[in-house]
């Protein structure tokens, strides 16, 4: 799922060096996101097990975690405020949870994706 969210097939440049840099940056981003989100997910599972009033399991929203990692990393590296950035990441990701509802599956309409234009990609 995260491979789809990271958009591995869309690159910001056309040269071999630009594609290589994009690929390694996305792999680094996904690895950092997974490392930070793993401890938060363990905490969410423990909170769920402690509260018997909840009907369904919960998990963190990984798509939101990936997006927050991108946003927080910029400030962390530019301002050298890693502790504040990690605390903000933990807080936001722990608060955005998804409920796991068993047996719930809706068929989706398959639409072809439009290719990204190089000029209009997210930075």
Secondary structure, DSSP 4 states (H G I P E B T S, - for coil): -HHHHHTTT--S-SSHHHHHHHHHHHHHHHHHHHHHHHHHHHHHHHHHHH-TT--SEEEE-HHHHHHHHHHHHHHHHHHT-HHHHHHHHHHHHHHSEEEE-TT---PPPP-PPPPPPGGG---
